[in-house]
Amino acid sequence: MLRAALGRGSGRCGGLWRNPCSAAAGGSARAPSAASASSGNGSGGGARSGGASPADASNVKPLDGVKILDLTRVLAGPFATMNLGDLGAEVIKVERPGAGDDTRAWGPPFAGTESVYFLSVNRNKKSIAINMKDSKGAELIRELAAASDVFVENYIPGKLAEMGLGYEDIKNVAPHIVYCSITGYGQTGPVVQRAGYDSIAAAVSGLLHITGHEDGEPVRPGVAMTDLATGLYTYGAIMAGLLQRYKTGKGLHIDCNLLSTQVACLTHVAANYLNCKIEAKRWGTAHGSIVPYQVLHNGLVMEMNHPTAGRIAVPGPGVRYSEFDVSHPKPPPLVGQHTVEILKSVLGYEDDAIEELLRTGAVAQHEVR
């Protein structure tokens, strides 16, 4: 359905998930409805332009035709791009000549000569070895970016810009690009130049302080959960970025980082402190861990008015976008708060039909006082 709604261009306009004709003509791009997108072409046979025919529809993946240029190494970035590759994207992994990704040497265990660690997060990818410090290598990256839909990197902020491969550099040659950066602490702030490590971000965010026995030492989870969660945030953010580009016809820069991700994942634990000043039992330095001066710089605490709880604060999303703000959040709904609204706006139900559903108990509407 997603592929149908965001279908491949006809050749006269942009390619898959590029700006549609209306955006190219200066109009507002808008995805077709699911019903119209899946309704065929009038002959009862094939799908709309570029869509799959009934014969091969079972083989279509939602990201078929999407090209991802992957400059990431180790875990968070490769985990994200692997998941995108699982959905059909063509992932081009850029590696250093010779050594390649750091994790190729991580072991034992090895499967033959290959690091099992590396194998675990790098399926569905192609590898190209490029020396980006060489001017010709950097030019190759720019050429690949111009032919790609997504550019993903996990270098310390400013490092790629020194090579002419920062967001503004790539934007100049590929204005359509969805450029995603994965860092330790974001693109701005007092500790922006520090390298990001899972265990440090987990400690600073408070995760280690709430993990383990009550009378024991802080415990690191058995897997690198902060890295993995950042990879999942990145994966979702890139999908959102592609949708945003389809609607606006423009690329954007996505900022993902380990600290923001882990604070966002504290969910109710952080909310307990933000709203009720209740510290988790395993927090040794609750104030500094939950809301460090950085997590504040990145606008991670979101406040809103709840219909029954009043003013509340919760951890916000761990991702920021260059072209729009994730701000003015709507509070968590009460049970059935939007029943009537949804029945009317989404399904087109008339008042009498809704009243019948309410009367019979098929649905319920929570009246906000």
Secondary structure as GFF3:
##gff-version 3
##sequence-region A 1 369
A	DSSP	alpha_helix	2	5	.	.	.	ID=ss1
A	DSSP	alpha_helix	21	24	.	.	.	ID=ss2
A	DSSP	alpha_helix	34	37	.	.	.	ID=ss3
A	DSSP	three_ten_helix	57	59	.	.	.	ID=ss4
A	DSSP	beta_strand	67	70	.	.	.	ID=ss5
A	DSSP	alpha_helix	76	86	.	.	.	ID=ss6
A	DSSP	beta_strand	90	95	.	.	.	ID=ss7
A	DSSP	three_ten_helix	102	105	.	.	.	ID=ss8
A	DSSP	beta_strand	110	111	.	.	.	ID=ss9
A	DSSP	beta_strand	114	115	.	.	.	ID=ss10
A	DSSP	alpha_helix	116	120	.	.	.	ID=ss11
A	DSSP	beta_strand	125	129	.	.	.	ID=ss12
A	DSSP	alpha_helix	135	146	.	.	.	ID=ss13
A	DSSP	beta_strand	150	153	.	.	.	ID=ss14
A	DSSP	alpha_helix	159	162	.	.	.	ID=ss15
A	DSSP	alpha_helix	167	173	.	.	.	ID=ss16
A	DSSP	beta_strand	178	183	.	.	.	ID=ss17
A	DSSP	alpha_helix	198	205	.	.	.	ID=ss18
A	DSSP	three_ten_helix	208	210	.	.	.	ID=ss19
A	DSSP	alpha_helix	225	248	.	.	.	ID=ss20
A	DSSP	beta_strand	252	257	.	.	.	ID=ss21
A	DSSP	alpha_helix	258	264	.	.	.	ID=ss22
A	DSSP	alpha_helix	267	276	.	.	.	ID=ss23
A	DSSP	alpha_helix	286	290	.	.	.	ID=ss24
A	DSSP	alpha_helix	293	297	.	.	.	ID=ss25
A	DSSP	beta_strand	301	306	.	.	.	ID=ss26
A	DSSP	beta_strand	310	315	.	.	.	ID=ss27
A	DSSP	beta_strand	319	321	.	.	.	ID=ss28
A	DSSP	alpha_helix	339	345	.	.	.	ID=ss29
A	DSSP	alpha_helix	351	360	.	.	.	ID=ss30
###
